[in-house]
Amino acid sequence: MDTDTAQQTGMTGDMTRQDMTGPASGHERIVPQRDGESGEVPVHTKWLCTITMMVFGLLLDIVQPAMQTNQYSQGTVGFNWCIFSFLVGLVAIIIIPYRSKYPEQMFWVACLLVVIFPLDSLLAIMMFTSTLARRNQRAVAIRSTIMVTAVSLWSQLRDARQAPNASVWKIFFSEPRDDKEAPIIVTTNQTTINWAATIVTLSAIAVATLIGLYIRSRASLDVANLKTDETQNHAATLENALSSKQVSEAIAAEAHDTLAHSLTLISLNANVVVIQAEQLRRQMEAGDAQRNPDRPAVDYDNIRDTAASIHEKATDIQRQAKNALNDAHSIIGMLKNPRTALQALAPNDETSMTRESLEGLINDAKASGMKIATWIDIHQLSELNPTISKVAYRAVQEGLTNARRHAPGQEVSLELTAAPQLGVHIHISNETAGGHGLAEVSQGGRTDATNWPMQEQQPDTGGNGLPGLKERARAVGGKCEYGVDSRRHFTLEMSLPWLSNTAEPVKPS
């Protein structure tokens, strides 16, 4: 029987068999094909199996022609036909190695040889097993089974009906002989021999069928496993790509939150320094003109106060520039080491909403000259989930930064409540100056025209901070809305769920 084994091969596209330079290469590689395209099953045959099949096929192919020569005299047509059949049996086994590439064709060749020449049916049965293993089409299996059954029965019954000295089956059912010259005595009748040949033949075909189906199922299972592995690898690749994209987006958001906040403070304080320096210059010019009695006396106390204010602002600028530089180095470090970026982006004391960090944001804003009216009612912040705490901190930071950038000089109202029973609610509003927030509103802010009439104006700066903030709130199950009303007041509102610091944020469905 054919003892082929399944070959595990790589899967990179449609299944095609690579051309073989010789019959049944011992390392035949099969590229699996999509199911149902050709009915081929990738089966690899070992050389040892091929050699074993050739040996048994040769022995049985030459036995029947050799025995049938006993009933003919030398030189007769029957004798010569048996000798020719013997030679055909010697060379017929060369079709066995080609079954890997042409299983169905070799099966039909074997059937034709067995029908025409007095050869044993083992060759056809082996080719039948190979066909059944390598082709999963129902029509091929049905016609191959019918053909191999008919051909095998023909071969075995043909041998069973020969003379006792020319029949393998009758030799099997004969009495033992001490003298080879003694006549062969068959111990049973022809009908019994025919039935025995039929039963053995059908049993051999049944075993061959089971072997073929087993080889096919094992090869198909290997293909299915390879497809599963390929799908899992592809899914892992997509997951890595998605993770990389999420890391990139998180780094970009971190850069916007930290650098934009620091650089805005630097810009505002630098403007204050410029104004105060200009005032000091004018006062010094007045001092140079003191000799003119028409000029008022110089107020040196005011000059000292202005110089001290300039020094304070310059110190603030120095500190803020140092913070911005540290933030830039942190962002560059995350870009150089993406694997550690998620750890660096995790919430910490500086980026979570605590009383200290909240006071720091408000004090920095006031130090830059911003007018802020605050109403804060917070409880048990230490028990708030770190991820939600960071989103809330970034919301306050983004709201104050946008107000400083787009509405300098306008008073800002900040309302913040946080409690386990109420969740986290942030409300930041200010009068607009030159269309503050309209660019970001046009990119995806509040759309409730009843409560917040939208102003259809052209975007000014195209900022991305508020849309990113809205996405962060949605990711943790919260909601963020922003927009400009008919009174030209820009409002940012965010509501976040309260989760304990041991819980994971709930993803929105």
C-alpha positions as CSV (number, residue, x, y, z in Angstrom):
1,M,0.0,0.0,0.0
2,D,1.0,3.6,-0.5
3,T,2.4,5.0,2.8
4,D,2.7,8.6,1.8
5,T,3.2,11.2,4.5
6,A,1.9,14.8,4.6
7,Q,4.5,17.5,4.0
8,Q,4.3,20.8,5.9
9,T,5.2,23.6,3.6
10,G,5.1,27.4,3.7
11,M,1.9,29.1,2.4
12,T,2.4,32.2,0.3
13,G,-0.3,32.2,-2.3
14,D,-2.2,30.0,-4.7
15,M,-1.2,26.3,-4.7
16,T,1.0,25.2,-7.6
17,R,3.3,22.3,-7.9
18,Q,6.8,23.1,-8.6
19,D,8.2,21.4,-11.8
20,M,10.2,18.4,-11.0
21,T,13.4,17.6,-12.9
22,G,13.1,13.9,-12.1
23,P,10.4,11.4,-11.1
24,A,9.0,11.8,-7.6
25,S,11.8,13.9,-6.1
26,G,12.4,12.8,-2.5
27,H,12.1,16.5,-1.4
28,E,9.1,17.6,-3.4
29,R,7.8,20.9,-2.1
30,I,4.1,21.8,-2.5
31,V,2.8,25.3,-2.3
32,P,-0.8,25.0,-0.9
33,Q,-3.6,26.4,-2.9
34,R,-6.9,27.8,-1.9
35,D,-9.5,25.2,-1.2
36,G,-11.7,24.1,-4.0
37,E,-9.6,25.5,-6.9
38,S,-8.1,22.3,-8.3
39,G,-8.9,19.5,-5.8
40,E,-5.2,18.8,-5.2
41,V,-4.0,17.8,-1.7
42,P,-0.3,18.6,-0.9
43,V,1.2,15.2,-0.1
44,H,5.0,14.5,0.1
45,T,6.3,11.0,-0.6
46,K,9.5,9.7,1.1
47,W,12.0,7.8,-1.0
48,L,11.8,4.8,1.3
49,C,8.0,4.5,0.6
50,T,8.6,4.7,-3.1
51,I,11.3,2.0,-3.1
52,T,9.2,-0.3,-0.9
53,M,6.3,0.0,-3.3
54,M,8.5,-0.7,-6.3
55,V,9.9,-3.8,-4.8
56,F,6.5,-5.4,-3.9
57,G,5.0,-4.3,-7.2
58,L,7.9,-5.9,-9.1
59,L,7.6,-9.2,-7.3
60,L,3.9,-9.6,-7.8
61,D,3.9,-8.3,-11.4
62,I,6.3,-11.0,-12.5
63,V,4.8,-13.9,-10.6
64,Q,1.6,-14.3,-12.7
65,P,3.3,-14.2,-16.1
66,A,6.0,-16.5,-14.9
67,M,3.5,-19.1,-13.6
68,Q,1.3,-18.9,-16.7
69,T,4.3,-20.0,-18.9
70,N,3.9,-23.5,-17.2
71,Q,0.7,-24.2,-19.3
72,Y,2.3,-23.4,-22.6
73,S,5.0,-25.1,-24.7
74,Q,8.1,-23.1,-25.6
75,G,7.8,-21.2,-28.9
76,T,4.0,-21.1,-28.8
77,V,2.1,-17.8,-29.0
78,G,0.9,-18.2,-25.4
79,F,4.4,-18.8,-24.1
80,N,5.8,-15.8,-26.0
81,W,2.9,-13.6,-24.7
82,C,3.7,-14.6,-21.1
83,I,7.4,-13.8,-21.6
84,F,6.5,-10.4,-23.1
85,S,4.1,-9.8,-20.1
86,F,6.9,-10.7,-17.8
87,L,9.1,-8.0,-19.4
88,V,6.2,-5.5,-19.2
89,G,5.9,-6.3,-15.5
90,L,9.6,-5.6,-15.0
91,V,9.3,-2.0,-16.4
92,A,5.7,-1.3,-15.3
93,I,7.0,-0.2,-11.8
94,I,8.6,2.9,-13.3
95,I,5.2,4.6,-13.1
96,I,5.3,4.4,-9.3
97,P,7.6,7.4,-8.8
98,Y,5.5,9.6,-11.1
99,R,2.4,9.2,-8.9
100,S,3.4,12.2,-6.9
101,K,3.0,14.5,-9.9
102,Y,0.5,12.6,-12.0
103,P,-1.5,10.4,-9.6
104,E,-4.7,10.0,-11.6
105,Q,-2.9,9.5,-15.0
106,M,-0.6,6.8,-13.5
107,F,-3.7,5.1,-12.0
108,W,-5.3,4.7,-15.4
109,V,-2.0,3.5,-16.9
110,A,-1.8,0.9,-14.2
111,C,-5.3,-0.3,-14.8
112,L,-4.7,-0.6,-18.5
113,L,-1.6,-2.7,-18.0
114,V,-3.3,-5.0,-15.5
115,V,-6.3,-5.5,-17.9
116,I,-4.2,-6.2,-21.0
117,F,-1.3,-8.2,-19.5
118,P,-1.5,-11.0,-16.9
119,L,-0.2,-8.8,-14.1
120,D,-1.2,-8.7,-10.5
121,S,-3.6,-6.0,-9.4
122,L,-1.3,-4.6,-6.6
123,L,0.1,-2.0,-9.0
124,A,-3.4,-0.6,-9.7
125,I,-4.4,-0.7,-6.1
126,M,-1.2,1.3,-5.1
127,M,-1.9,3.9,-7.7
128,F,-5.5,4.0,-6.5
129,T,-4.3,4.9,-3.0
130,S,-2.1,7.6,-4.3
131,T,-5.0,9.1,-6.4
132,L,-7.4,9.0,-3.4
133,A,-4.8,10.7,-1.2
134,R,-3.9,13.5,-3.6
135,R,-7.3,14.3,-5.1
136,N,-10.2,15.3,-2.9
137,Q,-12.8,15.5,-5.7
138,R,-15.8,13.3,-5.2
139,A,-16.1,12.4,-8.9
140,V,-12.4,11.2,-9.0
141,A,-12.9,9.1,-5.9
142,I,-16.1,7.4,-7.3
143,R,-14.7,6.5,-10.7
144,S,-11.4,5.5,-9.3
145,T,-13.0,3.2,-6.8
146,I,-15.3,1.6,-9.4
147,M,-12.4,1.1,-11.8
148,V,-9.9,-0.4,-9.3
149,T,-12.6,-2.8,-8.1
150,A,-13.4,-4.0,-11.5
151,V,-9.7,-4.3,-12.6
152,S,-8.6,-6.0,-9.4
153,L,-11.4,-8.5,-9.6
154,W,-10.6,-9.2,-13.2
155,S,-7.0,-9.7,-12.4
156,Q,-7.5,-12.1,-9.5
157,L,-10.4,-14.1,-11.0
158,R,-8.4,-14.4,-14.2
159,D,-5.5,-16.0,-12.2
160,A,-8.0,-18.2,-10.2
161,R,-9.4,-19.7,-13.4
162,Q,-6.0,-20.8,-14.7
163,A,-4.7,-24.3,-14.6
164,P,-3.5,-25.5,-11.2
165,N,0.2,-25.2,-12.3
166,A,-0.4,-21.6,-13.6
167,S,-2.5,-20.1,-10.9
168,V,-1.3,-18.5,-7.7
169,W,-4.7,-19.0,-6.1
170,K,-4.8,-22.7,-6.8
171,I,-1.3,-23.2,-5.6
172,F,-2.4,-21.6,-2.4
173,F,-5.3,-24.0,-2.1
174,S,-3.4,-27.2,-3.1
175,E,-2.0,-30.0,-1.0
176,P,1.7,-29.8,0.0
177,R,4.1,-31.7,-2.3
178,D,7.3,-33.3,-1.5
179,D,8.0,-34.1,-5.1
180,K,7.9,-31.0,-7.4
181,E,7.2,-33.3,-10.3
182,A,4.1,-34.6,-8.7
183,P,0.7,-33.3,-10.0
184,I,-0.9,-30.3,-8.1
185,I,-4.0,-31.4,-6.2
186,V,-6.4,-28.6,-5.4
187,T,-8.2,-29.1,-2.1
188,T,-11.3,-27.1,-2.9
189,N,-13.6,-26.4,-5.8
190,Q,-13.5,-23.4,-8.2
191,T,-16.3,-21.6,-6.7
192,T,-14.6,-21.4,-3.3
193,I,-11.4,-20.2,-4.9
194,N,-13.4,-17.5,-6.8
195,W,-15.1,-16.3,-3.6
196,A,-11.8,-16.3,-1.7
197,A,-10.2,-14.2,-4.5
198,T,-13.1,-11.8,-4.5
199,I,-13.2,-11.4,-0.7
200,V,-9.4,-10.8,-0.5
201,T,-9.5,-8.4,-3.4
202,L,-12.4,-6.4,-1.9
203,S,-10.6,-6.4,1.5
204,A,-7.4,-5.1,-0.1
205,I,-9.3,-2.3,-1.8
206,A,-11.1,-1.3,1.4
207,V,-7.7,-1.1,3.2
208,A,-6.3,0.9,0.3
209,T,-9.2,3.3,0.5
210,L,-8.8,3.8,4.2
211,I,-5.1,4.4,3.8
212,G,-5.7,6.9,1.0
213,L,-8.3,8.8,3.0
214,Y,-6.1,8.9,6.1
215,I,-3.2,10.3,4.1
216,R,-5.5,12.9,2.6
217,S,-7.0,13.9,5.9
218,R,-3.6,14.3,7.5
219,A,-2.3,16.4,4.7
220,S,-5.4,18.5,4.7
221,L,-5.0,19.0,8.4
222,D,-1.4,20.1,7.9
223,V,-2.6,22.6,5.3
224,A,-5.3,23.9,7.7
225,N,-2.8,24.3,10.5
226,L,-0.5,26.2,8.2
227,K,-3.3,28.5,7.1
228,T,-4.2,29.0,10.7
229,D,-0.5,29.8,11.5
230,E,-0.4,32.2,8.6
231,T,-3.6,33.9,9.7
232,Q,-2.3,34.2,13.2
233,N,1.0,35.7,12.0
234,H,-0.9,38.1,9.8
235,A,-3.1,39.1,12.7
236,A,0.0,39.5,14.9
237,T,1.5,41.7,12.2
238,L,-1.6,43.9,12.0
239,E,-1.7,44.0,15.8
240,N,1.9,45.2,15.9
241,A,1.2,47.8,13.2
242,L,-1.9,49.0,15.1
243,S,0.1,49.1,18.3
244,S,2.8,51.1,16.6
245,K,0.2,53.5,15.2
246,Q,-1.4,53.9,18.7
247,V,2.1,54.6,20.2
248,S,2.8,57.2,17.5
249,E,-0.6,58.9,18.1
250,A,0.1,58.8,21.9
251,I,3.5,60.3,21.4
252,A,2.0,63.0,19.1
253,A,-0.6,63.8,21.7
254,E,2.0,63.9,24.5
255,A,4.1,66.3,22.4
256,H,1.1,68.6,21.8
257,D,0.1,68.5,25.5
258,T,3.5,69.2,27.0
259,L,5.4,71.3,24.4
260,A,2.4,73.4,23.5
261,H,1.7,74.2,27.1
262,S,5.3,75.1,27.9
263,L,5.9,77.1,24.7
264,T,2.7,79.0,25.2
265,L,3.8,80.1,28.6
266,I,7.2,81.1,27.3
267,S,5.6,83.1,24.5
268,L,3.2,85.0,26.9
269,N,5.9,85.7,29.4
270,A,8.3,86.9,26.7
271,N,5.6,89.3,25.5
272,V,5.3,90.7,29.0
273,V,9.1,91.1,29.2
274,V,9.1,93.0,25.9
275,I,6.4,95.4,27.1
276,Q,8.1,96.0,30.5
277,A,11.4,96.5,28.8
278,E,9.9,99.1,26.5
279,Q,8.4,100.8,29.6
280,L,11.8,100.8,31.3
281,R,13.5,102.2,28.2
282,R,11.1,105.1,28.1
283,Q,11.6,105.8,31.8
284,M,15.4,105.8,31.3
285,E,15.0,108.2,28.4
286,A,13.1,110.5,30.7
287,G,15.9,110.2,33.2
288,D,18.4,111.4,30.5
289,A,16.2,114.5,30.0
290,Q,16.0,115.5,33.6
291,R,17.9,118.6,33.0
292,N,15.0,119.9,31.1
293,P,12.9,121.6,33.8
294,D,9.8,121.1,31.8
295,R,10.2,117.2,32.3
296,P,8.7,115.6,35.4
297,A,11.0,113.9,37.9
298,V,11.9,110.3,37.2
299,D,10.3,107.7,39.5
300,Y,13.3,105.5,40.3
301,D,11.2,103.2,42.6
302,N,9.0,102.5,39.6
303,I,12.0,101.7,37.5
304,R,13.3,99.3,40.2
305,D,9.9,97.6,40.4
306,T,9.8,97.2,36.6
307,A,13.4,95.8,36.6
308,A,12.4,93.3,39.3
309,S,9.3,92.3,37.3
310,I,11.4,91.8,34.2
311,H,13.8,89.7,36.2
312,E,11.0,87.6,37.6
313,K,9.5,87.1,34.1
314,A,12.9,86.2,32.7
315,T,13.3,83.6,35.5
316,D,9.9,82.2,34.6
317,I,10.9,82.1,30.9
318,Q,14.2,80.3,31.9
319,R,12.3,77.7,33.9
320,Q,9.6,77.2,31.3
321,A,12.2,76.9,28.6
322,K,14.0,74.3,30.6
323,N,10.8,72.4,31.1
324,A,10.1,72.6,27.3
325,L,13.6,71.3,26.6
326,N,13.1,68.4,29.0
327,D,9.8,67.6,27.3
328,A,11.4,67.7,23.9
329,H,14.2,65.3,25.1
330,S,11.5,63.0,26.5
331,I,9.6,63.0,23.2
332,I,12.8,62.3,21.3
333,G,13.7,59.5,23.7
334,M,10.3,57.9,23.0
335,L,10.8,58.2,19.3
336,K,14.2,56.5,19.6
337,N,12.9,53.7,21.8
338,P,9.3,52.9,20.8
339,R,9.3,49.8,23.0
340,T,9.6,52.0,26.1
341,A,7.2,54.7,24.9
342,L,4.1,53.1,26.4
343,Q,5.8,53.0,29.8
344,A,6.9,56.6,29.4
345,L,3.4,57.6,28.4
346,A,1.8,56.0,31.4
347,P,0.2,58.3,33.9
348,N,2.4,59.7,36.7
349,D,2.3,62.3,39.4
350,E,3.1,65.1,37.0
351,T,0.5,64.2,34.4
352,S,-2.3,63.0,36.6
353,M,-4.9,65.3,38.2
354,T,-3.9,65.8,41.8
355,R,-4.3,68.8,44.0
356,E,-0.6,69.7,43.5
357,S,-0.6,69.3,39.7
358,L,-3.9,71.3,39.4
359,E,-2.5,74.1,41.5
360,G,0.6,74.1,39.3
361,L,-1.5,74.6,36.2
362,I,-3.5,77.4,37.6
363,N,-0.5,79.2,39.1
364,D,1.4,79.0,35.8
365,A,-1.6,80.4,34.0
366,K,-1.9,83.3,36.5
367,A,1.8,84.0,36.4
368,S,1.5,84.5,32.7
369,G,-1.1,87.2,33.2
370,M,-4.2,85.1,32.7
371,K,-7.3,86.1,34.6
372,I,-8.9,82.9,36.0
373,A,-12.1,82.5,37.9
374,T,-12.1,79.0,39.5
375,W,-14.7,76.8,41.2
376,I,-13.2,73.5,42.2
377,D,-14.9,70.8,44.2
378,I,-12.8,67.6,44.2
379,H,-12.8,64.6,46.5
380,Q,-10.8,61.4,46.8
381,L,-8.6,62.0,43.8
382,S,-6.1,59.4,45.1
383,E,-8.7,56.7,44.4
384,L,-9.3,57.8,40.8
385,N,-8.2,55.6,38.0
386,P,-4.8,56.9,36.7
387,T,-5.8,56.8,33.0
388,I,-9.0,58.9,33.7
389,S,-7.0,61.2,36.0
390,K,-4.5,61.8,33.2
391,V,-7.3,62.6,30.7
392,A,-8.8,65.1,33.1
393,Y,-5.5,66.7,33.7
394,R,-4.8,67.1,30.0
395,A,-8.3,68.5,29.5
396,V,-7.6,71.3,32.0
397,Q,-4.2,71.9,30.5
398,E,-5.5,72.0,27.0
399,G,-8.4,74.3,27.9
400,L,-6.1,76.9,29.6
401,T,-3.5,76.6,26.8
402,N,-6.0,77.3,24.1
403,A,-7.4,80.2,26.0
404,R,-3.9,81.7,26.4
405,R,-3.1,81.2,22.7
406,H,-6.3,82.3,21.1
407,A,-7.9,84.7,23.6
408,P,-5.1,86.5,25.4
409,G,-6.4,89.0,28.0
410,Q,-9.8,87.4,28.2
411,E,-11.0,86.1,31.6
412,V,-11.3,82.3,31.8
413,S,-13.8,80.4,33.9
414,L,-12.8,77.0,35.2
415,E,-15.2,74.7,37.0
416,L,-14.1,71.3,38.1
417,T,-16.0,68.7,40.1
418,A,-14.7,65.2,40.9
419,A,-16.3,62.7,43.2
420,P,-17.1,58.9,43.2
421,Q,-20.8,59.5,43.0
422,L,-20.6,62.3,40.4
423,G,-17.7,61.3,38.2
424,V,-15.4,64.0,36.8
425,H,-16.8,67.1,35.1
426,I,-14.8,69.9,33.6
427,H,-16.2,73.2,32.3
428,I,-13.8,75.8,30.8
429,S,-15.2,78.9,29.0
430,N,-13.9,82.3,27.9
431,E,-14.9,85.1,25.5
432,T,-13.3,84.6,22.1
433,A,-10.8,87.0,20.5
434,G,-10.4,86.8,16.8
435,G,-12.3,83.5,16.4
436,H,-10.7,81.4,19.1
437,G,-11.6,77.8,18.8
438,L,-13.4,78.1,15.5
439,A,-10.7,76.2,13.6
440,E,-11.0,73.2,16.0
441,V,-14.7,73.4,16.3
442,S,-14.9,73.1,12.5
443,Q,-13.0,69.8,12.8
444,G,-15.4,68.1,15.2
445,G,-16.8,69.9,18.2
446,R,-20.3,70.1,19.6
447,T,-23.0,69.9,17.0
448,D,-26.1,70.8,19.2
449,A,-27.3,73.8,17.3
450,T,-30.1,74.4,19.8
451,N,-28.0,75.0,22.8
452,W,-24.8,76.0,21.1
453,P,-25.4,77.9,17.8
454,M,-22.4,77.3,15.6
455,Q,-20.7,80.2,13.8
456,E,-19.8,79.3,10.2
457,Q,-16.4,80.9,9.8
458,Q,-13.2,79.9,8.2
459,P,-10.7,78.1,10.4
460,D,-7.7,80.1,11.6
461,T,-5.0,77.7,13.0
462,G,-6.2,74.2,12.3
463,G,-5.3,73.0,15.8
464,N,-5.6,69.3,16.7
465,G,-5.6,69.5,20.5
466,L,-9.4,69.5,21.0
467,P,-10.2,66.7,18.6
468,G,-7.5,64.6,20.2
469,L,-8.9,65.4,23.6
470,K,-12.4,64.3,22.4
471,E,-11.0,61.0,21.2
472,R,-9.3,60.4,24.6
473,A,-12.5,61.0,26.5
474,R,-14.4,58.6,24.2
475,A,-11.7,55.9,24.7
476,V,-12.3,55.8,28.4
477,G,-16.1,55.9,28.2
478,G,-16.5,59.7,28.7
479,K,-17.7,62.6,26.5
480,C,-16.1,65.8,25.4
481,E,-17.8,68.7,23.7
482,Y,-16.7,72.2,22.7
483,G,-17.9,75.1,20.6
484,V,-18.6,78.8,20.2
485,D,-22.1,80.0,21.1
486,S,-24.0,83.0,19.6
487,R,-22.4,85.3,22.3
488,R,-19.0,84.3,21.0
489,H,-18.1,82.4,24.2
490,F,-16.0,79.4,23.7
491,T,-16.8,76.5,26.0
492,L,-15.1,73.2,26.6
493,E,-17.0,70.5,28.6
494,M,-15.8,67.1,29.5
495,S,-17.5,64.4,31.5
496,L,-15.6,61.2,32.6
497,P,-16.7,58.2,34.5
498,W,-15.4,57.6,38.0
499,L,-13.4,54.3,38.2
500,S,-11.3,53.3,41.1
501,N,-7.5,53.1,40.7
502,T,-7.7,49.3,40.5
503,A,-10.1,49.2,37.6
504,E,-9.5,49.4,33.9
505,P,-11.2,52.1,31.9
506,V,-14.3,50.8,30.1
507,K,-14.0,50.9,26.3
508,P,-17.1,52.3,24.5
509,S,-19.1,49.7,22.6
